[in-house]
Amino acid sequence: MEMSNSPSTKILVLTMTTLTVLLSACSLDTGTPVGGGAGRIAFSSFREGDSMIFIMNADGSELSSLTEPSFRSKQPIWSPDGERIAFVLSKEAEGHNLDIYLMDKDGSNLTRLTDSESIEGDPTWSPDGTKIAFTSSRDSYTDSAQGLVSVFNIYVMSSDGSELERLTDIEAKHMSPDWAPDGNHLVFQSDRDGNLEIYLMNSDGSGQVNLTNDPSNDQSPSWSPDGSKIAFTSDRDGNEEIYLMDADGSNVTRLTDDPGRNKRPMWSPDGQLIAFYSDRSGNFEIYVMATDGTGVTRLTDNPDFDGFPSWQP
C-alpha cells in the first residue's frame, strides 16, 4: 500500500514507529532471577564477629547485612509474600535465651513474637502467612535423679505472636518443623525413638507418623514447593549428606556425595534448586545444586560460618 506524504500520515508513521520502539524495549529479556521468586537468599553468618543475618542474590552477589552484631540473630525464614523475615535472636543483656522475632525485608520494624526464658528456634511460616510454627524448650524440667531434662516441643502461634498452641507433647527433642505447601501438614525431626527421625503430622498436631524409620540420624526436613518431595540431611552413609524422598517417605535418593558435612536443605521457589550449607571447603559455606544433586555451586566464600539459607519467594 502506498502512503501519502500528508501531515496526518507523517504523524501516524511517527506514532507507529514510537510504539514499535516501546514494545521492543518492553519485550527485552531482563533476566529471570535464579531459582524463581525475587532471586534473593537470606542467611546467617559470623563474618563480622557475631551471628548476623545477611542477604544476597542467588548467585552470591550484592551481599548486605540486615541485623546488627549485638543482636546475635540467626535462622532467617522468609514470609510467603517475601515481605518479612522471621528469625531467632538473642540479646546479650538477656542472657542466653533465644526468641522469635520479625523484621521487614530491609531489616526495619523489628518485632518480638515470643518472650520466654527458654530456647525458641526453627521458625517456619504457614503457606498463607497467618501462623508461625517453631521449636521451644519451655517444657524442659529438673528431675531430682536425672537433673535437667531437656524437652523440645513444637508450638504454633499467629504471626503476631498471639494464640500460642503446643503441637507435640512427648518428652523428647522435636525440632526443625517445616510447613507443607498445602497448609495441612508439618514435617519435623524427633529423637523420641532413640535417634533422630523425620516425622509427619497434621497442622493441629494429630496423626504423627515416622517417615524415615532408619537407625541413622535423619533431620532438617524441607518440603518441595509442589509438596511432592522432602529434602533432608542424614548420616546413613557415614557422614551428613543431603537426601531426597517422596512426601510419604518412599524413594529415598542421596543428592550429595562429599566427605564434608552437608546440612539444612532449602528449596528455591520454582522447585528447581536446593540451597544448603557445607564445610567441604574447610568451613561452612552456602552452596546450591539442582534437585538431582548436579551442578553444585558455592555462593559464599568467607573464613567464618555461613549457613541457614532461605530463599525469598
C-alpha positions as CSV (number, residue, x, y, z in Angstrom):
1,M,0.0,0.0,0.0
2,E,1.4,3.4,-0.9
3,M,1.2,6.0,1.8
4,S,0.7,9.7,1.1
5,N,3.0,12.4,2.3
6,S,0.3,14.4,4.2
7,P,0.9,15.8,7.7
8,S,-1.6,13.3,9.1
9,T,0.2,10.4,7.5
10,K,3.5,11.6,8.9
11,I,2.0,11.8,12.4
12,L,0.6,8.3,12.0
13,V,4.0,6.9,10.9
14,L,5.8,8.7,13.8
15,T,3.3,7.3,16.3
16,M,3.6,3.8,14.9
17,T,7.4,4.0,15.0
18,T,7.4,5.2,18.6
19,L,5.0,2.4,19.6
20,T,7.2,-0.2,17.9
21,V,10.3,1.1,19.8
22,L,8.4,1.0,23.1
23,L,7.1,-2.5,22.6
24,S,10.6,-3.7,21.6
25,A,12.0,-2.2,24.8
26,C,9.3,-3.8,26.9
27,S,9.9,-7.2,25.3
28,L,13.7,-7.2,26.0
29,D,14.7,-10.2,28.3
30,T,15.7,-8.5,31.5
31,G,16.7,-11.9,33.1
32,T,14.8,-14.2,35.4
33,P,16.0,-14.4,39.0
34,V,17.9,-17.6,39.7
35,G,15.6,-20.2,41.3
36,G,12.4,-18.1,40.8
37,G,10.9,-15.7,43.4
38,A,12.8,-12.5,44.0
39,G,16.2,-14.2,43.5
40,R,17.5,-13.3,46.9
41,I,18.7,-15.6,49.7
42,A,18.9,-14.6,53.4
43,F,21.3,-16.5,55.6
44,S,23.2,-16.5,59.0
45,S,26.9,-15.6,59.2
46,F,29.6,-14.9,61.7
47,R,31.7,-12.9,59.3
48,E,31.5,-9.7,61.3
49,G,32.3,-11.3,64.7
50,D,28.9,-12.5,65.9
51,S,25.9,-14.1,64.3
52,M,24.1,-11.8,61.9
53,I,21.6,-12.1,59.1
54,F,22.7,-11.2,55.6
55,I,21.0,-11.1,52.2
56,M,22.5,-11.8,48.8
57,N,21.5,-12.5,45.2
58,A,21.1,-16.2,44.4
59,D,24.4,-16.1,42.6
60,G,26.2,-14.8,45.7
61,S,26.4,-11.2,44.6
62,E,25.2,-7.9,46.2
63,L,25.8,-9.0,49.8
64,S,24.4,-6.8,52.6
65,S,23.6,-7.1,56.3
66,L,20.1,-6.9,57.8
67,T,20.9,-7.1,61.5
68,E,23.5,-5.7,63.9
69,P,26.3,-7.8,65.5
70,S,25.0,-7.2,69.0
71,F,21.7,-8.9,68.2
72,R,23.1,-12.4,67.7
73,S,20.5,-13.3,65.1
74,K,20.2,-16.5,63.0
75,Q,17.9,-18.9,61.2
76,P,16.1,-16.5,58.9
77,I,13.0,-17.7,57.1
78,W,11.1,-15.6,54.5
79,S,7.3,-15.0,54.8
80,P,5.3,-16.4,51.9
81,D,4.8,-12.9,50.4
82,G,8.5,-12.2,50.6
83,E,8.0,-9.0,52.6
84,R,9.1,-10.2,56.1
85,I,11.6,-12.4,57.7
86,A,11.1,-14.4,60.9
87,F,14.3,-15.3,62.7
88,V,15.9,-16.2,66.0
89,L,17.5,-13.5,68.2
90,S,19.4,-13.4,71.5
91,K,20.1,-10.2,73.2
92,E,23.3,-10.2,75.3
93,A,21.6,-8.3,78.1
94,E,19.0,-11.1,78.5
95,G,21.4,-14.0,78.9
96,H,21.4,-17.0,76.5
97,N,17.7,-17.4,75.9
98,L,16.6,-17.3,72.3
99,D,13.3,-15.8,71.0
100,I,11.5,-15.5,67.7
101,Y,11.4,-12.0,66.0
102,L,10.1,-10.5,62.9
103,M,11.6,-7.8,60.6
104,D,10.8,-6.3,57.3
105,K,12.8,-7.5,54.3
106,D,15.1,-4.4,54.7
107,G,15.8,-5.2,58.4
108,S,13.4,-2.5,59.7
109,N,10.4,-2.8,62.1
110,L,11.9,-5.3,64.5
111,T,9.1,-7.1,66.4
112,R,9.4,-9.6,69.2
113,L,7.0,-12.5,68.9
114,T,8.0,-14.8,71.9
115,D,9.2,-13.7,75.3
116,S,10.4,-16.7,77.2
117,E,13.4,-17.7,79.3
118,S,13.7,-20.8,77.2
119,I,15.2,-21.5,73.8
120,E,12.9,-20.8,70.9
121,G,14.1,-21.6,67.3
122,D,13.4,-23.1,63.9
123,P,10.6,-20.8,62.8
124,T,8.5,-21.8,59.8
125,W,5.6,-20.0,58.2
126,S,2.2,-21.4,57.2
127,P,1.7,-21.0,53.4
128,D,-1.0,-18.3,54.0
129,G,1.4,-16.3,56.2
130,T,-1.0,-16.2,59.2
131,K,0.9,-18.6,61.5
132,I,4.4,-19.5,62.5
133,A,5.4,-22.9,63.9
134,F,8.6,-23.1,66.0
135,T,10.6,-25.2,68.5
136,S,10.7,-24.4,72.2
137,S,12.5,-25.8,75.2
138,R,9.9,-24.3,77.6
139,D,8.8,-27.8,78.6
140,S,12.2,-28.8,80.0
141,Y,12.3,-29.5,83.7
142,T,14.7,-30.5,86.5
143,D,14.4,-34.0,87.9
144,S,15.9,-34.9,91.3
145,A,17.5,-38.0,89.9
146,Q,18.3,-37.0,86.3
147,G,19.0,-33.3,86.7
148,L,17.9,-31.1,83.8
149,V,15.7,-33.0,81.4
150,S,15.8,-31.1,78.0
151,V,12.5,-31.3,76.2
152,F,11.9,-29.5,72.9
153,N,8.3,-29.4,71.6
154,I,6.8,-27.8,68.5
155,Y,4.5,-24.9,69.0
156,V,2.4,-22.8,66.6
157,M,1.3,-19.1,67.0
158,S,-0.3,-16.4,65.0
159,S,2.2,-14.3,63.0
160,D,1.7,-11.5,65.6
161,G,2.8,-13.8,68.4
162,S,-0.7,-14.4,69.8
163,E,-2.7,-17.7,70.1
164,L,0.1,-20.0,71.2
165,E,-0.6,-23.7,70.9
166,R,1.6,-26.8,71.5
167,L,1.6,-29.4,68.8
168,T,3.8,-32.1,70.2
169,D,3.7,-33.4,73.8
170,I,6.3,-36.1,74.3
171,E,9.5,-35.9,76.4
172,A,11.9,-35.8,73.5
173,K,13.6,-33.3,71.2
174,H,11.2,-32.2,68.5
175,M,12.8,-29.7,66.2
176,S,13.1,-28.2,62.6
177,P,9.5,-28.1,61.6
178,D,8.6,-27.3,58.1
179,W,5.1,-26.5,56.8
180,A,3.7,-28.4,53.8
181,P,2.6,-26.2,50.8
182,D,-1.0,-27.4,51.3
183,G,-1.0,-25.9,54.8
184,N,-2.4,-29.1,56.3
185,H,0.8,-30.8,57.4
186,L,4.1,-30.3,59.1
187,V,7.3,-32.4,59.0
188,F,9.8,-32.3,61.8
189,Q,12.7,-34.2,63.4
190,S,12.4,-36.1,66.7
191,D,14.6,-38.3,68.8
192,R,11.6,-39.9,70.5
193,D,12.6,-43.4,69.2
194,G,16.3,-43.1,70.4
195,N,17.7,-41.5,67.3
196,L,16.7,-38.6,65.0
197,E,13.9,-39.4,62.6
198,I,11.7,-37.4,60.4
199,Y,8.0,-37.3,61.3
200,L,4.8,-36.1,59.6
201,M,1.8,-34.6,61.5
202,N,-1.3,-32.7,60.7
203,S,-1.2,-29.0,61.3
204,D,-3.1,-29.4,64.6
205,G,-0.5,-31.9,65.9
206,S,-2.6,-35.0,65.3
207,G,-1.7,-38.1,63.2
208,Q,2.1,-38.1,63.9
209,V,3.9,-40.8,61.9
210,N,7.5,-41.7,61.3
211,L,8.6,-41.2,57.6
212,T,12.2,-42.4,57.7
213,N,12.5,-45.4,60.1
214,D,16.2,-45.7,59.8
215,P,18.8,-46.4,62.5
216,S,20.8,-43.3,61.4
217,N,20.1,-39.7,62.2
218,D,17.7,-38.1,59.7
219,Q,17.0,-34.4,60.3
220,S,16.2,-30.9,58.8
221,P,13.3,-31.8,56.5
222,S,12.3,-29.4,53.8
223,W,9.2,-29.6,51.6
224,S,9.4,-29.0,47.9
225,P,7.2,-26.2,46.6
226,D,4.8,-28.6,44.9
227,G,4.6,-30.7,48.1
228,S,5.6,-34.0,46.4
229,K,9.2,-34.2,47.8
230,I,11.0,-33.7,51.1
231,A,14.8,-32.9,51.2
232,F,16.6,-33.8,54.4
233,T,20.0,-34.4,56.0
234,S,21.1,-37.9,57.0
235,D,24.3,-39.6,58.1
236,R,23.1,-43.0,57.0
237,D,26.1,-43.4,54.6
238,G,28.7,-42.4,57.2
239,N,28.6,-38.6,57.1
240,E,26.0,-35.9,56.7
241,E,24.6,-35.8,53.2
242,I,21.5,-34.2,51.6
243,Y,18.8,-36.7,50.6
244,L,15.5,-36.6,48.8
245,M,12.4,-38.7,49.4
246,D,8.8,-38.7,48.3
247,A,6.4,-37.0,50.8
248,D,5.3,-40.4,52.1
249,G,8.9,-41.3,52.9
250,S,9.5,-43.6,49.9
251,N,12.1,-43.5,47.1
252,V,15.0,-42.1,49.2
253,T,17.8,-40.8,47.0
254,R,21.1,-39.3,48.0
255,L,21.9,-35.9,46.3
256,T,25.3,-35.1,47.7
257,D,28.4,-37.3,48.0
258,D,31.1,-35.4,49.8
259,P,33.2,-36.2,52.9
260,G,32.2,-32.8,54.4
261,R,29.1,-32.2,56.4
262,N,26.1,-31.1,54.3
263,K,23.2,-29.5,56.1
264,R,19.9,-27.8,56.1
265,P,18.5,-28.1,52.6
266,M,16.2,-25.3,51.4
267,W,14.2,-25.3,48.1
268,S,14.2,-22.5,45.6
269,P,10.7,-21.0,44.9
270,D,10.5,-22.6,41.5
271,G,11.5,-26.1,42.9
272,Q,14.4,-26.4,40.5
273,L,17.3,-25.8,43.0
274,I,18.2,-26.7,46.6
275,A,20.4,-24.4,48.7
276,F,22.3,-25.9,51.7
277,Y,25.5,-25.3,53.7
278,S,28.5,-27.5,53.9
279,D,32.0,-27.5,55.4
280,R,33.5,-29.4,52.4
281,S,35.9,-26.4,51.8
282,G,37.2,-26.4,55.4
283,N,34.5,-24.1,56.9
284,F,30.7,-23.8,56.5
285,E,29.7,-22.1,53.2
286,I,26.4,-21.9,51.4
287,Y,26.0,-23.9,48.2
288,V,23.3,-24.5,45.7
289,M,22.6,-27.5,43.4
290,A,20.0,-28.9,41.1
291,T,17.4,-31.2,42.6
292,D,19.2,-34.2,41.2
293,G,22.4,-33.3,43.0
294,T,24.2,-32.0,39.9
295,G,25.7,-28.5,39.4
296,V,26.9,-27.9,42.9
297,T,28.0,-24.2,43.2
298,R,29.4,-22.4,46.1
299,L,27.7,-19.0,46.8
300,T,29.7,-17.7,49.8
301,D,33.5,-17.6,50.4
302,N,34.4,-16.4,53.8
303,P,36.6,-17.9,56.6
304,D,33.7,-17.6,59.1
305,F,30.4,-19.6,59.3
306,D,27.8,-19.1,56.6
307,G,24.6,-21.2,56.9
308,F,20.8,-21.5,57.2
309,P,20.0,-20.2,53.7
310,S,16.4,-19.2,53.0
311,W,15.1,-18.3,49.5
312,Q,12.9,-15.2,49.1
313,P,9.5,-16.1,47.4
